[in-house]
Amino acid sequence: MPSWRTTLTAAGITDPRLREDYTHVARRVLRREPAPYVTLRLLAAPPLVPWLTAGVAFMNLVDDVAESGTAQERSAGLAALTGQVETALSTGDGPDPLIRAYAHAVAARALPAHWISRFLEGAATAEAGFDGFGTEEDFQGYLDAYAWPGVLVFTGLQYQGGPDGEQAAGWRRFVDAAQRVDFLADLAGDLADGRLCLPRAHLAGHGVTRADLEQARDTPAVRALLADETRRARGALEAADGILDLVEPGLRPVIAAMTELMGHQLAAVERAGVQALRKDVGYGLAAPVRTLLRARAGRSRLRPVG
């Protein structure tokens, strides 16, 4: 694995201040999201790593502001953040090294600004004001407003000029699967925090109440609901199967590993059944290690010689 300095140079980032900004961003991502950072460093082509690291950092920053504090604090924080981002995108400058690095990545990769504005708008509405989903259509609306642009402010940086229509649609299918798996895996923790992330209509269709889930009642109706939700997630994961055909070669090992781990996590949720209401479901240590080793070996085989 090349050094961080070599990685910055490979991406054409030579300005001393920008190199400091990207280094600040890398350290921040390593502290907050060590697994994605290590995966990018190990598996992604070095010229892509700084751009994608800045994308992860920006995505996390918006998430944090949208989910922290009172409703008024979230609204004020997102308004201030939106102003800073707009200034940085138009001038290339600003007081925050994370936002400066991200604005530089957007300019260098020519990512269309509408993905960023759409993500920030979704953060202020769909995420900051989140109170659950009434129906499957509400869930899909959340994906369109927030989760889909959220993944593209990060993964969209792999494409010079941004994703085309087919690529963007592929990421829409991917985020549908990822969000379903994430909501199921984090069901216990979300309920403990007062968040129900399954559509209420799905509960009603099985005769299940929110209290049934909060109290982790092991009933036939609850088991049937969870089985139905995992089937939906499995179908979404299968629908996203072609994503690797739409990914730039330099990022393909990363997305292959992410997709494999999503499958492992969903299988763990399926095995857990009602236990998923008592404790969040991870995928342990062995599966990620095996996945990273296989992906690393595959990347080495694909690396040009000389």
C-alpha positions as CSV (number, residue, x, y, z in Angstrom):
1,M,0.0,0.0,0.0
2,P,1.5,3.3,-1.0
3,S,2.1,6.1,1.6
4,W,-0.6,8.8,2.0
5,R,1.8,11.3,0.5
6,T,2.3,9.1,-2.6
7,T,-1.4,8.6,-2.8
8,L,-2.0,12.4,-2.9
9,T,0.6,12.8,-5.6
10,A,-1.0,10.0,-7.6
11,A,-4.2,12.0,-7.6
12,G,-2.4,15.1,-8.8
13,I,-2.8,16.9,-5.5
14,T,0.4,18.9,-5.1
15,D,-0.6,22.2,-3.5
16,P,0.7,22.2,0.1
17,R,-2.5,23.6,1.6
18,L,-4.7,21.1,-0.2
19,R,-2.5,18.3,0.8
20,E,-2.9,19.4,4.4
21,D,-6.7,19.6,3.9
22,Y,-6.9,16.1,2.5
23,T,-4.6,14.8,5.3
24,H,-6.9,16.3,7.9
25,V,-9.9,14.6,6.1
26,A,-8.2,11.2,6.1
27,R,-7.4,11.4,9.8
28,R,-11.0,12.4,10.5
29,V,-12.4,9.5,8.5
30,L,-10.0,7.1,10.1
31,R,-11.2,8.1,13.6
32,R,-14.9,8.0,12.7
33,E,-15.1,5.3,10.1
34,P,-12.0,3.1,10.3
35,A,-13.4,0.2,8.3
36,P,-14.3,2.3,5.1
37,Y,-11.0,4.1,5.3
38,V,-8.9,0.9,5.6
39,T,-11.0,-0.6,2.8
40,L,-10.3,2.3,0.5
41,R,-6.6,2.4,1.3
42,L,-6.2,-1.3,0.7
43,L,-8.4,-1.9,-2.3
44,A,-9.1,1.3,-4.3
45,A,-6.7,2.5,-7.0
46,P,-4.5,5.2,-5.3
47,P,-5.5,8.1,-7.6
48,L,-9.1,7.6,-6.5
49,V,-8.5,7.4,-2.8
50,P,-8.2,11.1,-1.8
51,W,-11.4,12.0,-3.8
52,L,-13.4,9.1,-2.2
53,T,-12.0,9.8,1.3
54,A,-13.2,13.4,1.0
55,G,-16.6,12.1,-0.2
56,V,-17.0,9.8,2.8
57,A,-16.0,12.6,5.2
58,F,-18.6,15.0,3.6
59,M,-21.3,12.4,3.7
60,N,-20.6,11.7,7.4
61,L,-20.5,15.5,8.2
62,V,-24.0,16.0,6.7
63,D,-25.3,12.9,8.5
64,D,-23.9,14.1,11.8
65,V,-25.4,17.6,11.5
66,A,-28.8,16.2,10.4
67,E,-29.0,13.9,13.3
68,S,-27.6,16.0,16.2
69,G,-29.5,18.2,18.6
70,T,-33.0,19.6,18.7
71,A,-35.1,20.1,15.5
72,Q,-34.2,23.8,15.7
73,E,-30.5,23.1,16.1
74,R,-30.5,20.6,13.2
75,S,-32.2,23.1,11.0
76,A,-29.8,25.9,11.9
77,G,-26.8,23.7,11.6
78,L,-27.8,22.4,8.1
79,A,-28.6,26.0,6.9
80,A,-25.1,27.1,8.1
81,L,-23.5,24.1,6.5
82,T,-25.3,24.6,3.2
83,G,-24.0,28.1,3.1
84,Q,-20.4,27.0,3.7
85,V,-20.7,24.3,1.1
86,E,-22.1,26.7,-1.5
87,T,-19.4,29.2,-0.9
88,A,-16.7,26.6,-1.1
89,L,-18.1,25.2,-4.3
90,S,-18.2,28.6,-5.9
91,T,-14.9,30.0,-4.6
92,G,-12.8,26.9,-3.8
93,D,-12.2,28.3,-0.3
94,G,-13.6,28.5,3.2
95,P,-12.7,28.1,6.8
96,D,-13.2,24.3,7.1
97,P,-10.5,22.0,5.7
98,L,-13.0,19.2,5.2
99,I,-15.3,21.3,3.1
100,R,-12.4,22.8,1.2
101,A,-11.1,19.3,0.3
102,Y,-14.5,18.1,-0.7
103,A,-15.1,21.2,-2.9
104,H,-11.8,20.6,-4.5
105,A,-12.7,16.9,-5.2
106,V,-16.0,18.0,-6.7
107,A,-14.3,20.5,-9.0
108,A,-11.5,18.1,-10.0
109,R,-13.9,15.3,-10.8
110,A,-16.6,17.6,-12.2
111,L,-19.3,16.0,-10.1
112,P,-22.6,17.8,-11.0
113,A,-23.5,20.1,-8.1
114,H,-27.2,19.0,-8.2
115,W,-26.2,15.8,-6.3
116,I,-24.8,17.9,-3.5
117,S,-27.7,20.3,-3.3
118,R,-30.1,17.5,-3.4
119,F,-28.3,15.7,-0.6
120,L,-28.3,18.8,1.6
121,E,-32.0,19.5,0.9
122,G,-32.8,15.9,1.8
123,A,-30.8,16.2,5.0
124,A,-32.9,19.2,6.0
125,T,-36.2,17.5,5.2
126,A,-36.2,13.7,5.0
127,E,-33.5,13.1,7.6
128,A,-33.6,16.0,10.0
129,G,-37.4,15.6,10.2
130,F,-37.5,11.8,10.1
131,D,-40.5,10.3,12.0
132,G,-40.6,6.9,10.3
133,F,-42.3,5.6,7.2
134,G,-46.0,5.2,6.8
135,T,-45.8,3.1,3.6
136,E,-43.3,1.5,1.2
137,E,-43.8,4.6,-1.0
138,D,-42.6,6.8,1.9
139,F,-39.5,4.6,2.2
140,Q,-38.8,5.0,-1.5
141,G,-39.3,8.7,-1.2
142,Y,-36.7,8.8,1.6
143,L,-34.2,7.0,-0.7
144,D,-34.8,9.5,-3.5
145,A,-34.6,12.5,-1.3
146,Y,-31.6,11.6,0.9
147,A,-30.0,8.1,0.7
148,W,-29.5,8.0,-3.1
149,P,-27.9,11.5,-3.4
150,G,-26.0,10.7,-0.2
151,V,-24.3,7.7,-1.8
152,L,-23.6,9.6,-5.0
153,V,-21.9,12.6,-3.3
154,F,-19.3,9.9,-2.3
155,T,-19.3,7.2,-5.0
156,G,-20.1,9.7,-7.8
157,L,-16.5,11.0,-7.4
158,Q,-15.1,7.8,-9.1
159,Y,-16.5,9.1,-12.4
160,Q,-14.8,12.0,-14.2
161,G,-17.8,14.2,-15.0
162,G,-20.1,12.3,-12.6
163,P,-22.3,9.3,-13.1
164,D,-24.3,8.9,-16.3
165,G,-28.0,7.9,-16.2
166,E,-27.3,4.1,-16.2
167,Q,-24.7,4.4,-13.5
168,A,-26.9,6.6,-11.3
169,A,-29.8,4.2,-11.7
170,G,-27.5,1.3,-10.6
171,W,-26.5,3.2,-7.5
172,R,-30.3,3.8,-6.8
173,R,-30.8,0.0,-6.7
174,F,-27.7,-0.4,-4.6
175,V,-28.8,2.1,-2.0
176,D,-32.2,0.4,-1.8
177,A,-30.6,-2.8,-0.8
178,A,-28.0,-1.2,1.5
179,Q,-30.6,0.8,3.4
180,R,-32.9,-2.2,3.9
181,V,-30.0,-4.3,5.2
182,D,-28.8,-1.4,7.5
183,F,-32.3,-0.8,8.9
184,L,-32.7,-4.5,9.7
185,A,-29.3,-4.9,11.2
186,D,-29.7,-1.8,13.4
187,L,-33.3,-2.5,14.3
188,A,-32.7,-3.0,18.0
189,G,-30.6,0.2,18.4
190,D,-33.0,2.3,16.3
191,L,-36.0,1.2,18.4
192,A,-34.1,2.0,21.6
193,D,-33.4,5.5,20.2
194,G,-37.1,5.9,19.4
195,R,-36.7,5.3,15.6
196,L,-38.9,2.8,13.8
197,C,-37.4,2.3,10.3
198,L,-39.8,-0.3,9.0
199,P,-42.9,1.1,7.2
200,R,-45.9,1.1,9.6
201,A,-48.1,-0.4,6.8
202,H,-45.8,-3.5,6.8
203,L,-46.4,-3.9,10.6
204,A,-50.1,-3.5,10.2
205,G,-50.2,-6.0,7.3
206,H,-48.9,-8.6,9.8
207,G,-51.0,-7.5,12.8
208,V,-47.8,-6.3,14.6
209,T,-47.6,-3.2,16.8
210,R,-44.6,-1.0,17.5
211,A,-44.8,-2.2,21.1
212,D,-44.4,-5.8,19.9
213,L,-41.1,-4.8,18.3
214,E,-39.9,-2.6,21.1
215,Q,-40.5,-5.4,23.6
216,A,-39.0,-8.0,21.3
217,R,-42.1,-10.3,21.5
218,D,-41.4,-13.7,19.9
219,T,-44.8,-14.3,18.3
220,P,-45.7,-15.9,14.9
221,A,-46.8,-12.4,13.6
222,V,-43.5,-10.8,14.5
223,R,-41.5,-13.7,13.0
224,A,-43.5,-13.4,9.8
225,L,-42.9,-9.7,9.6
226,L,-39.2,-10.1,10.1
227,A,-39.1,-12.9,7.5
228,D,-41.0,-10.7,5.1
229,E,-38.6,-7.8,5.6
230,T,-35.6,-9.9,5.1
231,R,-37.1,-11.3,1.9
232,R,-37.6,-7.7,0.6
233,A,-33.9,-7.0,1.5
234,R,-32.8,-10.1,-0.2
235,G,-34.7,-9.2,-3.4
236,A,-33.2,-5.7,-3.3
237,L,-29.7,-7.1,-3.0
238,E,-30.3,-9.4,-5.9
239,A,-31.6,-6.5,-8.0
240,A,-28.4,-4.6,-7.3
241,D,-26.3,-7.5,-8.5
242,G,-25.1,-5.7,-11.6
243,I,-23.5,-2.8,-9.8
244,L,-20.0,-4.0,-10.5
245,D,-20.5,-3.6,-14.2
246,L,-21.1,0.1,-13.6
247,V,-18.2,0.8,-11.3
248,E,-14.8,2.2,-12.4
249,P,-12.2,-0.6,-12.3
250,G,-10.2,1.3,-9.7
251,L,-13.1,1.1,-7.2
252,R,-14.5,-2.3,-8.2
253,P,-12.7,-4.3,-5.4
254,V,-14.1,-2.0,-2.8
255,I,-17.7,-2.3,-4.0
256,A,-17.3,-6.1,-4.4
257,A,-16.2,-6.3,-0.8
258,M,-19.0,-4.0,0.4
259,T,-21.6,-6.0,-1.5
260,E,-20.3,-9.3,-0.1
261,L,-20.4,-7.9,3.4
262,M,-24.0,-6.7,2.9
263,G,-24.9,-10.3,2.0
264,H,-23.1,-11.6,5.1
265,Q,-24.9,-9.1,7.3
266,L,-28.3,-9.9,5.8
267,A,-27.7,-13.6,6.4
268,A,-26.8,-12.9,10.0
269,V,-30.1,-11.0,10.4
270,E,-32.0,-13.9,8.8
271,R,-30.3,-16.3,11.3
272,A,-31.0,-14.0,14.2
273,G,-34.8,-13.8,13.7
274,V,-36.4,-12.2,16.7
275,Q,-33.0,-11.8,18.4
276,A,-32.5,-8.9,15.9
277,L,-35.0,-7.0,18.1
278,R,-32.8,-7.4,21.2
279,K,-29.4,-6.7,19.8
280,D,-28.0,-5.1,16.6
281,V,-26.7,-7.6,14.2
282,G,-23.1,-7.4,12.9
283,Y,-21.2,-9.8,10.8
284,G,-18.4,-10.6,13.3
285,L,-14.7,-10.3,12.5
286,A,-14.0,-13.4,10.4
287,A,-16.2,-12.5,7.4
288,P,-14.8,-9.0,6.9
289,V,-11.2,-10.2,7.2
290,R,-11.8,-13.0,4.7
291,T,-13.6,-10.6,2.4
292,L,-10.8,-8.0,2.5
293,L,-8.1,-10.7,1.9
294,R,-9.9,-12.1,-1.1
295,A,-10.6,-8.6,-2.5
296,R,-6.9,-7.6,-1.9
297,A,-5.7,-10.8,-3.6
298,G,-8.0,-10.1,-6.6
299,R,-6.8,-6.5,-6.8
300,S,-3.2,-7.7,-6.8
301,R,-3.9,-10.0,-9.7
302,L,-5.5,-7.1,-11.7
303,R,-2.6,-4.7,-11.1
304,P,-0.5,-4.1,-14.2
305,V,3.1,-5.4,-14.1
306,G,5.9,-2.9,-14.6
